[in-house]
Every structure is written in structure tokens, then in C-alpha cells.
Amino acid sequence: MADGGKLRNIDHAVRTLRDRILSGGLPKGAHLSETAAAEMLGLSRTPTREALAQLVEEGLLERGASGRCAVRALTRDDVADAIELRGVLEGMVLRLAAERGPDAAALAEAEARAEEIEAVIHAGAQALDFERYAELNAAFHAALARLAASPLLERELLRAHRLPLASPSAFLGSQAAQLEFRRSLILAQSQHRAMLAAVTAREGSRAEALGREHARLARQNFDAALRLGPEGGVGEIPGLALVSAPT
């Protein structure tokens, strides 16, 4: 198989298995052998093996002494640390973009996505399209990752986005039903604007601080989601069931 086809198979396998885990189709503690995963995916063992290795690296799976994988049970600290790491990396990207001068195309894209997010928010509380907001929010943060024109930082920041429950849109599904989350969405958009303004003004320290503060908003949403749970009206958040309650 050509390299392109192999990579597509691996990407398909990673996405499918990740979705199964985050949706609860593969609950925490579930064992997953290479053979069983290949049969589930309808793929050969080679792309399946590489997909499992990537999900181990992302922290969704862990490999036992026998080599067989299992879905990880996450702790609150696992998620909090992943969110904090994302904030550190995003803050660094913003600081370097401000100090060096931002990549023009990435800045234009981030500004365009911020404008679209503004339009979604101003559609009105009852008409808010959270699915569209989440899509635009992910695109905004992907553009931020390119602002410093550093392939290394872009790669590492996007890797952090894939850590369990650490993506910029991880908790947006919970926001449709809770006033507390609605307010955080509006605050997040004001932070988007402030981050871009700091980069444009070449204020590196401020841009970095805003990037880290923005990630802390996700931490607050995570804590609220754990506190309220599905019965509190936050809805089903992909992956939240993997988090074990503190003892």
C-alpha cells in the first residue's frame, strides 16, 4: 500500500478508536488487544498497531505487561495537568508571536474565526449554535498554534490538544444547559479578542499571561462539569466518564 493510503488507514483507526473511547463505547478499564481492535476496525494489524501506540501516547490507553492495551481511568489531576500544559504552550506561542511578529496568514485566520464566533454569540441566548461555536473555537485555536511560525511549537501544542479532555472545545457540549457555562463562553470570546490584541500590539508578556489564563477557564469548566454531572444539566461530555471521582 502507498504511504498515503497507510497514513489514511492509521488516521481512520485513531479517530475511530478515540471516538469509541470518548463516547463510552469502550469504557475505562476495557481491554483491547491488537487482534480485537483490527477486527473492530476492519483493518490489518499494522495500521491498528500504530493507532494503538498513538492512543497510548495521547493518554487514552495504557499498555500492560502482556502488551495488551486497556482504556485508562483518568484522575482529576491528569486532566488538570493536561489543560495546564496546553495553557503553557499556547502562552509561549502567543509570546513568541508578539515578540517576533505574528505569521500574517495565521493572524488573519484567527481574526476571521473570532469574528465568526462573535456572530454566533450575538445570535441570541436561545439561538446559540454550540456545535458551530465548537467548530469555530477549534479552528481559532488551530490558527493560534501557527501564529509564531514555529513548526515545533505548533506540533507540540496540537499534540496537547489531543490529550484527554484538554482540547479547547472539550467542555463546550456542557454549555447548552447551564447559565454558568454560557457566561464562560462569552468570557472566552473576550479572551480571544484580548490575546489577538496583545499579539498585534507586540506585548509578549501580556499575550503569554492571557494564553495561560484562557486555559484556566477550561479548568473551571472541568471542575464545574465534575461537580454538576449529567444530572446537573451539563449534558454528556465526551471522555468525562473516564475520570474517576476523587477518594
N, C-alpha and C positions, 0 to 999 in steps of 0.2 A: 504494500500500500504506500502511496506517495505520502511524504511528510505532512502535507496539508490535510489529507484525509485522516491520518493518525492523530493529528492535533485536534481535529474536529471531534473525533471519537472520544478523546480524553476529556475535552471540554464538555461534551454532552454527558459523559459519565459523571464528571464532577458536579455539574449543575443538577442532574437528576438525583444523585445520592444526597447532595446538600439539601435539596428541596424536600426529599423524603424525611431527612433528619429533622429539619426545622419545622416541618408540618406535623411532626409526631408520628409519621408512618413508620419510622424506626425510632422507638423510644430510647431514652437513656438506659444504658446497660445492655442494650440489644447487641448480640454478637453477629458479626458479618464476616464470613470467610471470603476469600478471593473467588472461590468457585461459585458460591451462592450469589455474590454480587454480580459476577459475569452473567449468570443465568437471569438474574433480575433485569439486567440492562440489555441483554441480547447482544453482548459484545464478547470478543475474545478476552483472554486473561491478561494480555499485555496492556491494553489501554485501561482495563479495570484495575490492574496492579498500580499503575501510575496515578490513577484517580484516587485510590485509597491512600496512597502516600501523600498526595496533596491535601486531602482532608485531615490526615494526621497532622500535617504541618499547620493547617488552619486551626487545629484545636477541637474539631468536631468529633474526631475519632482518636482512640488510643490503641496502641498495639501491645498485646500481651506477650508473655514469654514464648508462647507457642507460635507467635507470628500472626495469630488471628486478631482482627480488629473488633473493637466494641465502641458503641456510641458513648461519648464522655458525659459524665454528670458534672455540671459546672457549679462552681461556688459563686457567691456574690462577688468575692474578691477577684475571681477570674474575669468576670465581666467588667468590673470597675477598673481593673488594671488595663484591660484592652481598650476601654474608652479613653483612659488617661494617656495611653501610648498614642492613640490616634490624635489626641489634642496636642501632644508634644511635637509630633511630626508635622501636623498641619500648621502649628505655630511657627516651626522652623521654616517651612516652605514660605509662609507669608512674610517672615522677617527677611529672608534672603531675597524674595521678590521685591520687597521695598528697598533694600539696600543696593541691589544690583540693577534694579529696574525690571518691571514685570514683562513676561512674554506677552506681546501685544495681542496675539490671537487668543490666548487663554484668557486674558483680561476681558477682551470683548465678549467672549463666550460667557464668562461668569457674569458680566454685567447684563447680558441679554437674558440669561436664566433668572437673574434676580428680578428683572422687570416682569418676566412671566409669572414668577412666584407672587409678586405684588398683585398682579391682576387676579390670580386665583384667590388670594386672601380677600381682596376687595369685592369679590363676587357676593359676599354676604355670609353671615354665620350659617344660615340654613342651606346655602348652596355650595359650601366649600367642598371641593372635589379633592379628597385626601389622596386618592390614588394618583391623580395628576400632580399634586403637590410633592408626593414622594418621588415621582419620576423626575420632576424638575430639581428637587433638592439633591438627588443623586448626581444629576448632570452638573449642577452647580459645584458640588464638591469634587467631582472629577476634573472640572476646569481649574479649580483651586490647586489641585495636585500638580498641574502643569505650569503654574504661574512663575516658578523660579527657574524654569527651563533646565531643570536638573533631572535627567532620566533616573538617576539613582534614588533621589527623594520621591519622585513620582511613583516609582515601582514599590518602594517601601511603604509609602502612605496608602496606596491602593491595596497592598497586602494587609495592612492594618484594618482597612475597611472590611476585609473578609473574615476577620476574627469574629468568633461568635458574639452576636448582639452588639458589635462595635461599629457597624456601618452608620453613616449619618442619618439614614431613614429607618433604623431598626425599630423605633418605638412610635413611628407615625401612625401605624394601624390602631394604636390605642387612643388616638386623639379625637376620633369622631364622636365619642360619647361623653367626654369629660371636659368641663369648663377649665379646669386646671391645665389640661394639656393644650386646649385651644389658646390659652394665654401664652403658653410656652412657644407655640408655633409662631405667634406674632412677634414675640421676643427674639426668636431665632432669626426671623427675617430682618429685624432691626440690626442684629449682629452681623448678618450677611453684608448689609449696606456699610456698616462701620468697618468691617475688615477690608472691603474693597477701597473705601475712602482712605484708610490708613496706608494701604499699599500705594495708592496713587499719590498720596502726599509724601511718600518715601519715609514714613515713620515706622522704622523697623521694630523697635521695642514695643510700640503700641500694637502693631499688627500681630506680633507674636503673642502678646498677652490676650488679645481678643480671640485669637485662634484657640488658645487653651481654655479660655472662659466659655467659648462656644461648645466645646466638648463637654464641659461640666454640666451644661444644660441637659445633654443626653443622659448624664449620670443621674440628674434629678428626676428625669422621666423614668429611668430604670427603677429607681427607688420607689417612685410612686406606683409604677406598674406592679412591683412586687407587693407593695402594701395593699393595693386595692384588689388585685387579682381579677379574673374574669367576672366574678360575681359583683365586683365593684363597678362594672360597666366599661372596663377598658378594652374589652374585646380580646380576640385571640392574637397574641403577638408571636410571630414565628420564632421558635427557639426558646421562649421563656420557660417552657415546661422542662427544659434541660437543667434549669437552675435549681439546685437543692436548697431548701429552706435552711437557714442557719439553726444550729442546735444550741 
